[in-house]
């Protein structure tokens, strides 16, 4: 049995109000029924602790079959990260994912991600200049940056963003600017979570006393070691 992280937990990011919710995003079982019982025992312990856990228990065959059929699962497995257990099982899943799911399907994946982006923008607002922008799902927000990375990772089959420099997707200055912008958006999002006490994705004008305008937000960003892009 192998425990892996997928999605936001797989890439090592989660909003400040969400970090406690995702401890076991996916479990791959080698086949024996005992693996499912182990997963259930772990989940019951986490639930008893009051944690909200996104999870799935699948065999390698099931991972591959569902990744072929469901683009959301395919995207989540694209960022799979080994946590503990049988490393060979994880490596088998990654190898088969590359050969049986990714190979020859780059155009399909790109088209699906761009369609998702258009639908997301239609839902939350098409403009970059909204008074209360959605920092996560809005146009130019975090999810747009994630989409670009997903496409680049899928097409170039890299595991780390830095590898995109070697592939010629970014030069070093472009990469630093890209990461700087991502850090800025994450800092804004996390500050909103801390200020409102919930997973808030929009800076609400009805809470001016909480935010105290851009100055407070900028100070909070700088205190976290991130500098807003000029």
HUNORVEN-V478239 format. One record per pair of residues at least 4 apart in sequence whose C-alpha atoms are under 8 Angstrom apart, sorted by the first residue. I is the first residue (numbers start at 1). J is the second residue. Records with the same first field share a line. If there is no record, write none. Layout:
I = J ; J
//
This chain:
1 = 27 ; 28 ; 29 ; 30 ; 35 ; 85 ; 86 ; 89
2 = 27 ; 28 ; 29 ; 30 ; 82 ; 83 ; 84 ; 85 ; 86 ; 87 ; 89 ; 90
3 = 24 ; 26 ; 27 ; 28 ; 82 ; 83 ; 84 ; 85
4 = 10 ; 24 ; 25 ; 26 ; 27 ; 28 ; 80 ; 81 ; 82 ; 83 ; 84 ; 90
5 = 9 ; 10 ; 23 ; 24 ; 25 ; 26 ; 80 ; 81 ; 82 ; 83
6 = 10 ; 11 ; 25 ; 26 ; 76 ; 77 ; 78 ; 79 ; 80 ; 81
7 = 11 ; 25 ; 75 ; 76 ; 77 ; 79 ; 80
8 = 12 ; 13 ; 14 ; 79
9 = 13 ; 14 ; 22 ; 25
10 = 79 ; 80 ; 81
11 = 79 ; 80 ; 81
14 = 18 ; 19
15 = 19 ; 186 ; 189 ; 190 ; 193 ; 199
16 = 190 ; 193 ; 194 ; 199
17 = 190 ; 193 ; 194 ; 197 ; 198 ; 199
18 = 22 ; 199
20 = 51 ; 52
21 = 51 ; 52 ; 53 ; 54
22 = 51 ; 52 ; 53 ; 54
23 = 53 ; 54
24 = 43 ; 53 ; 54 ; 55
25 = 53 ; 54 ; 55 ; 56
26 = 54 ; 55 ; 56 ; 57 ; 58
27 = 39 ; 55 ; 56 ; 57 ; 58
28 = 57 ; 58 ; 59 ; 60 ; 89 ; 90
29 = 35 ; 36 ; 57 ; 58 ; 59 ; 60
30 = 35 ; 59 ; 60 ; 89
31 = 35 ; 59
32 = 36
33 = 37
34 = 38
35 = 39
36 = 40 ; 57
37 = 41
38 = 42
39 = 43 ; 57
40 = 44
41 = 45
42 = 46
43 = 47 ; 53
44 = 48
45 = 49
46 = 50 ; 51 ; 52 ; 53
47 = 51 ; 52 ; 53
58 = 62 ; 63
59 = 63
60 = 64 ; 89 ; 92 ; 93
61 = 65
62 = 66
63 = 67 ; 93
64 = 68 ; 93 ; 96 ; 97 ; 100 ; 101
65 = 69
66 = 70 ; 73 ; 74
67 = 71 ; 72 ; 73 ; 74 ; 77 ; 101
68 = 74 ; 101
70 = 74
71 = 75 ; 109 ; 112
72 = 76
73 = 77
74 = 78
75 = 79 ; 150
76 = 80
78 = 150 ; 153 ; 154
79 = 159
82 = 87 ; 90
86 = 90
87 = 91
88 = 92
89 = 93
90 = 94
91 = 95
92 = 96
93 = 97
94 = 98
95 = 99
96 = 100 ; 101
97 = 101 ; 102
98 = 102 ; 103
99 = 103
101 = 105
102 = 106 ; 154
105 = 109
106 = 110 ; 154 ; 155
107 = 111
108 = 112
109 = 113 ; 151 ; 154
110 = 114 ; 151
111 = 115
112 = 116
113 = 117 ; 147 ; 151
114 = 118
115 = 119
116 = 120
117 = 121 ; 144 ; 147
118 = 122
119 = 123
120 = 124 ; 137 ; 138
121 = 125 ; 126 ; 137 ; 138 ; 139
122 = 126
124 = 134 ; 137 ; 138
125 = 130 ; 138 ; 139
126 = 138 ; 139
127 = 139
128 = 133 ; 138 ; 139 ; 140
129 = 133
132 = 202 ; 203 ; 204 ; 205
133 = 138 ; 202 ; 203
134 = 138 ; 139 ; 141 ; 201 ; 202 ; 203
135 = 141 ; 142 ; 185 ; 188 ; 189 ; 201 ; 202
136 = 141 ; 142 ; 143 ; 189 ; 201
137 = 141 ; 142 ; 143 ; 144
138 = 142 ; 143 ; 144
139 = 144
140 = 144 ; 145
141 = 145 ; 185
142 = 146 ; 182 ; 185 ; 186
143 = 147
144 = 148
145 = 149 ; 182
146 = 150
147 = 151
148 = 152
149 = 153 ; 161
150 = 154
151 = 155
152 = 156 ; 157 ; 158 ; 164
153 = 157 ; 158 ; 159 ; 161
154 = 158
156 = 164 ; 167
158 = 163 ; 164
159 = 163
160 = 164
161 = 165
162 = 166 ; 175
163 = 167
164 = 168 ; 169 ; 170
165 = 169 ; 170 ; 171 ; 172 ; 175
170 = 174 ; 175
171 = 175
172 = 176
173 = 177
174 = 178
175 = 179
176 = 180
177 = 181
178 = 182
179 = 183
180 = 184 ; 226 ; 227 ; 228 ; 229
181 = 185 ; 228 ; 229
182 = 186
183 = 187 ; 226
184 = 188 ; 221 ; 226 ; 227 ; 228 ; 229
185 = 189
186 = 190
187 = 191 ; 220 ; 221 ; 224 ; 226
188 = 192 ; 217 ; 221
189 = 193 ; 200 ; 201
190 = 194
191 = 195 ; 217 ; 220 ; 221
192 = 196 ; 199 ; 200 ; 201 ; 202 ; 203
193 = 197 ; 198 ; 199 ; 200 ; 201
194 = 198
195 = 210 ; 211
196 = 200 ; 210
204 = 208
207 = 211
208 = 212 ; 213
211 = 216 ; 217
212 = 216 ; 217
213 = 217
214 = 218
215 = 219
216 = 220
217 = 221
218 = 222 ; 228
219 = 223
220 = 224
221 = 225 ; 226 ; 227 ; 228
222 = 226 ; 227 ; 228
//
